[in-house]
Amino acid sequence: MSQIDVLAVGGIDVDLVLTVPRLPSHDEKVLGELVGRLPGGTVANFACAASRLGLQVTSFSNVGDDEGGRIVIEGFEQFGVDTSLIRVREDTETHFTVILVDPTGERAIVVVPTFRDKYPLDVAAGVLPDTRVMYMMPQDHEQFLALARLAHTHGAEVMIDVEPTVGARRATLERLLAQTDIASFNQDGFKAATGHAPSVEAARELLDWGPHTVVVTRGKAGALAVTRDGSAEHPGFRVSVVDSTGAGDTFNAAFLAATLRGEPLAERLRFANAAAAISVTAMGPRGRLPALDEIETFLETASATTPNT
């Protein structure tokens, strides 16, 4: 196998996407309209966004031997993600989610895992020597730690995405970050894991646990990042939001692409914020994954626009 820029581990599902007049509250019934069964998953969306930006991406994941599995694989192939390491599990249904999207573009998500993912270390060992970065949402902490140690043994860096369901306890987070080089949090994941609202000062404390870079996305408010050499913040851009699903995944892909190009930290945040802003202007987690030239054009025109604060 030729060089892999990103080995994207797991994080796949099929999204049943519905539009609703409003997100229902307790014991409330609303009418929905089916958008479709779309390939999704946090890591999978990241993989497609990264491939769209020119990175060589391989998915190391599991799907069921069903229509959902075929949707996932075809979705990867559409964006040029290598599927040679995807394991098709017989007589198994692929993970799926139910996503409700309201007219503002905000959404509610129900995640339905259908089996326990397994990532054989011998398979990983065969490709990690040719891999630059392993990317994963570490839901299964022990599997993540084993893969991360193996990645570092072979000289690959490790980037993780932390949501509220991942490493929500401080002791758990400390174990994960000890084997992480770049840690990206959404604002809810950061608060759940650290007990603090996102800030440069609170993010900088996490550098002592292992990573050289910590990033926190804050929705419309933009993002912040810290490294051992400095920090940066960038507000969000004003766009017409259709569906915010996958915005954080697109942000992470763009941030990593800019990092691998050697861009300064502030430019990485600006580029990633622009990519995320473009991604929310269409329906579905991959409705509008931007290419490099599209982001550059957006930044040229957005420079005179007052960003969200």
N, C-alpha and C positions, 0 to 999 in steps of 0.2 A: 504494500500500500504506500502511495506517495505521502508527502508530508501533510499532516492534519493541523490546521490552525486551531480548531476547537473540536474536542470530543465532548458531545452533548449527551449526558447520561440521564436516561429516564425522562420523567416529566411529560408523558404523552397522554392524550385522551381524545375522545370525540366529544365535541360540544354541541348539545342540543340548544340552539339559540332561539329565544322567543322575545318579541317586543311586547311590552305591556304599557297601559296608560299611566301606571304608577307602580312602584314596587309594593307588593301587598304587605299589610301588617298582620298581626296575629288574628287568626280566624277570619281573614278576609279573602273573598274570592274575586278575581279579576279575569277579564277576557284577554287572551294572548293571541299573537299572530306568529306562526312559525316562520323563522328566517331560514333554517335548514340544519342539517347535521354536518358540522364543519370540523375539519381536523384542528385540534388545539392542544392545550397543555402548556404550562409555563416554560419548560425547557424546550419543547418542540417549537413554540412560537419564537423563542430566542434563537433557536437554530436556523429557522427560516429567515429571520431578520438579519442574522449575521451573514448567511450565505448571500442574501440580496445585496449586502454591502461589500461583497467580494472575498469573503473569507472561505477557506476550504473547511467544510463542516461535516462531521460524521455523527450520526445518531447511534448511540449504544443503548438500546432499549428493548422492551418487550411489548408485543401486541397479541391480541387474541386471534384465533382462526375464524374470523367473522367479518361481516361487512365493515364494522368499525375499524378493524385492523387494516383492511384494504384502503379505507378512507385515509387513515394516518399515513400509510406508505405512499399513496399517490400524492398526498399533500406535500410530503417531503420532496418527492421527485419533481413536483411542479416548481419548487424553489431551488433545485440543484443540490439538496442535502443528500449525502451518501447514505444509503440504507443497507449496506452490506452487513452491518453488525446488528441488525434488528432480528430478534428471535421471535418467531411466530409460534405461539403456544397452542397446541391442539385442544379442541373442545373447551375453549375458554373465551369469555366475552371481554372485549377491550374496555379499559377504564373509560368512564364517561362523566360528563358534567351537565348540569342544567343551568343555563345562564338566562336571567331575566334582565332586559335592557329597557330603561324608561326613556321618555322623550328628551331628557337632558343628556343622555349618554351614560348616566350612571347605571351600575348593574349590581345584581345579587347573584351569587354563584353557589350551587350545591355540588360538591365533589363526591363521586361515587367510585371508590376503588373496587376492582373486581377480583384482584389476586395480589399476592406479594411479589414485587419485582425482585429478580435476581440478576446480578451482574458478575459473571464468572471472572475471577481474577486472572486466570490463564489467558482468557481472550483479551482482557485489558492490557496485560503485560506484552501482548503481541503488537499492540499499536501505540502504547504510550511513549516508547522511545522516539517515535516520529511525530509526537504531538506537542504543540506549544502550550495549550491551555485546556484543562479539563473543567467543564462547567456542569454544575449540578445543584438541584434543590435538595438538601440533605434530610429528607423525611425519615429515612432509615439511617440512624446515626452510625451504627456499627458498620454497615456496608460502605457508607461514605468515608469513614475514617480509614478503612482498609484500602479503598481505592485512592484516597488522597495520599496516604503514605507511599503507595506504589507509584503514583504519579510523580511525587517528589524524588523518589529513588531514580526515576528515569529522566529527571530534569524538566518535567512539565510543571507549569504553575497551575494553581487551583483557584477557581472563582466560584462563589456560591451566591444563591439568592435566598434571602431570609424573609419569610412571611410569618404572621403570628403563630402558625402551626409548627414552625421549625425553631427549635432551640429556644423556646419561650422561657426556660429557666436559666438563670445566670450561670450555674455550674455547667449545664449542658452547652450553652453558647461558648463558654471558655474552652471546652474540649474541642468543639468544632473549629473555632478560630485558630487554635494552635496548629491546625493542618490546612489553613486557608491563606492565600496570598491576596486576593481581592474579595471583599465581602460587600455585597449590595443588599440594602434593607429598603423595604417600603416603610412609610412612617409608622404604620400600625405594628409592623414587625419589630421595628427599632424600639418602640415604646414597650411592647410586650416583653422583649428580651432584656432590656436594660432598666426599665422603670422610669426612663427619662424621655421628655419630648426631644425630637431631633434638634441638634445644635452642633456646631463645630466642636465645642468643648467636650460634649458628651461623646461624640464620635471619636475624638482623638484618644480618649481613654482606652478604646478598644484596640488601638494599635499595639498596646503593651501585651496583648494576648496572642499576637502572631502575625496578623495581616500587615502588608505594607501599604494597603489602600482600603479605606472604608468609604462607601458611598451610601447616601440616604436620599431616596426620592420622596417628594412631598406633594404629589398630585399637581394641581394648578399652581402651587407655590414654587415649583421647580425642584431643585436638588442641591445638595451640598456634598463635598468630598474632602477627605483629609488623607495626607500621606505623611511619611516621616520627615518630609522636607517642606511641607506647607499645607495650605487649605484653599478652597475656593467655594463660592456659592453662585448659583445662577437662577434667576426667576423663570417661571414658565412663560410660554408665548401664548398670545391670544389667538385662538382658533375656534371655529364652530365645531363643537363636539357632537359626534354622532354615536360613537361607542368607544368607551375607554378600555374595553377588554384588550389585554395584551400590550398596553402602553408601557408598563414597566419592563416587560420582556424586550420590547424594541429599544427602550432606553439602555438596558444592560448590553444588548448586542452592539449598539452604536458606541457606547462608552468603551467597550473592550476593543472594538475595531480601531478607535482613535488611540487607545493605549498602545496597541500593537504597532501603530504607525509612529509612536514616539511623540505624540502631541503633548503640549503642556497641559497641566491639570485643568485650568480654566477653559481651555479650548475643548477638552474632552467633555466637560459638562455642557458647554454651549451646543456642541454637535449632538450630544445625546438628547438634550432637551428638545432640540429641533426635530430629531427623528421621532421622538415620542409624540410631539405635537402633531406631526403629519399623520401618524398612525391612527389617531382618534377621529379623523375626519371621514372615516368610512365604516360600514357595518362589518362586524366579525373581527376576530383576533388577528386575522391576516388580510383584512380588507384593503389595507393600503400600507404595505411595508415599503418604505422608501429606499431607493438606490442612492448612491453617493452623489450623483449630479443633482438629484431632486432636493437633497438636503442642502447642498451648496446654493442652489437657486433660492430655496426658501430663506436661507440666512441672508442672502443679498437683499431680498425684499422685506424681511422681517426686522432688519436692523433699525428701520425708522418707526417701527411699531412699539408702543409701550407694552412691555411684558406684564403678566400678572404679578401682583405683589401680595 
